Each structure stands twice: as C-alpha cells, then as structure tokens.
Amino acid sequence: MMEAKQWSVQIYISEDGDDTHARAVLTTGDTSTVTGRGVARRNPVDRSIPEIGDELAASRALEDLAIRLHDVASDDIVQLAGPAQP
C-alpha cells in the first residue's frame, strides 16, 4: 500500500520601506524544517504596488528553499547511499 505524506510550506512576508522580505519554511512530516529567504526592492522611481514586491520576494524565497532542500538531499545521498550493510 502506498504511503501518503504531507509537507507544508508557510510563507511569511514583511515590508520595510521599499524592501519586501519573504521567508518560506518547509515543515516535513517528522517536523524537520528547511527555510528559504527572498528579498525584493522597489526602485524609488517606480509606482508602489506592494503585491508585486510580495510576489517577487516570495518567489525568490521559494527558489532559495528549493536549492536548500536539494542540498539537504545531496548531503543525505553522500552520507547514506551505497550498498546496504549486512
């Protein structure tokens, strides 16, 4: 029987002047976490449209999260891969 797993990603967004910061936190079933971060900066000559900063910062945080998760998997492969020990 196939086992179903659920992992959750929460994205936290904050704004400070023209800067938008995002943090994407992945929580696995065993409560391990991996965190990615992203920032968007509005050019002062551009119109203020907070949603665009949110989208850019969140996408960058998710991209960073993906890279970090890949690094975790790569480290696990290096440590755990190979023939099973008898």
PENOR-V756265 format. One record per residue. PHI is phi as a letter, one per 40 degrees, with the letter a starting at -180 (none if undefined). OMEGA is omega as a letter, one per 40 degrees, with the letter a starting at -180 (* if undefined). D_FIRST is the distance of its C-alpha to the first C-alpha in whole Angstrom. Layout:
phi:PHI omega:OMEGA d_first:D_FIRST
phi:PHI omega:OMEGA d_first:D_FIRST
//
This chain:
phi:none omega:a d_first:0
phi:c omega:i d_first:4
phi:c omega:i d_first:6
phi:c omega:i d_first:10
phi:b omega:i d_first:13
phi:b omega:i d_first:16
phi:b omega:a d_first:20
phi:b omega:i d_first:23
phi:b omega:i d_first:26
phi:b omega:i d_first:29
phi:b omega:i d_first:33
phi:b omega:a d_first:36
phi:b omega:i d_first:39
phi:b omega:i d_first:43
phi:b omega:i d_first:46
phi:a omega:a d_first:49
phi:g omega:a d_first:52
phi:c omega:a d_first:51
phi:b omega:i d_first:48
phi:b omega:a d_first:44
phi:b omega:i d_first:42
phi:b omega:i d_first:38
phi:b omega:i d_first:36
phi:b omega:a d_first:32
phi:b omega:i d_first:30
phi:c omega:i d_first:26
phi:b omega:a d_first:24
phi:c omega:a d_first:21
phi:d omega:i d_first:18
phi:c omega:i d_first:20
phi:g omega:i d_first:24
phi:c omega:i d_first:25
phi:b omega:i d_first:27
phi:b omega:a d_first:28
phi:b omega:i d_first:31
phi:b omega:a d_first:33
phi:b omega:i d_first:37
phi:a omega:a d_first:39
phi:b omega:i d_first:42
phi:b omega:i d_first:44
phi:b omega:i d_first:48
phi:c omega:i d_first:50
phi:c omega:a d_first:53
phi:d omega:i d_first:56
phi:c omega:i d_first:58
phi:c omega:i d_first:55
phi:c omega:i d_first:54
phi:c omega:i d_first:52
phi:b omega:a d_first:49
phi:d omega:a d_first:46
phi:d omega:i d_first:43
phi:c omega:i d_first:44
phi:c omega:i d_first:44
phi:c omega:a d_first:41
phi:c omega:a d_first:39
phi:c omega:a d_first:40
phi:c omega:i d_first:40
phi:c omega:a d_first:36
phi:c omega:i d_first:35
phi:c omega:i d_first:37
phi:c omega:i d_first:35
phi:c omega:i d_first:32
phi:c omega:i d_first:33
phi:c omega:i d_first:34
phi:c omega:i d_first:30
phi:c omega:i d_first:29
phi:c omega:a d_first:31
phi:c omega:i d_first:31
phi:c omega:i d_first:27
phi:c omega:i d_first:27
phi:c omega:i d_first:30
phi:c omega:i d_first:27
phi:c omega:i d_first:25
phi:c omega:i d_first:28
phi:c omega:i d_first:29
phi:c omega:i d_first:25
phi:c omega:a d_first:25
phi:c omega:a d_first:29
phi:c omega:a d_first:28
phi:b omega:a d_first:25
phi:c omega:i d_first:25
phi:h omega:a d_first:26
phi:c omega:i d_first:25
phi:c omega:i d_first:23
phi:c omega:i d_first:26
phi:c omega:* d_first:26
//
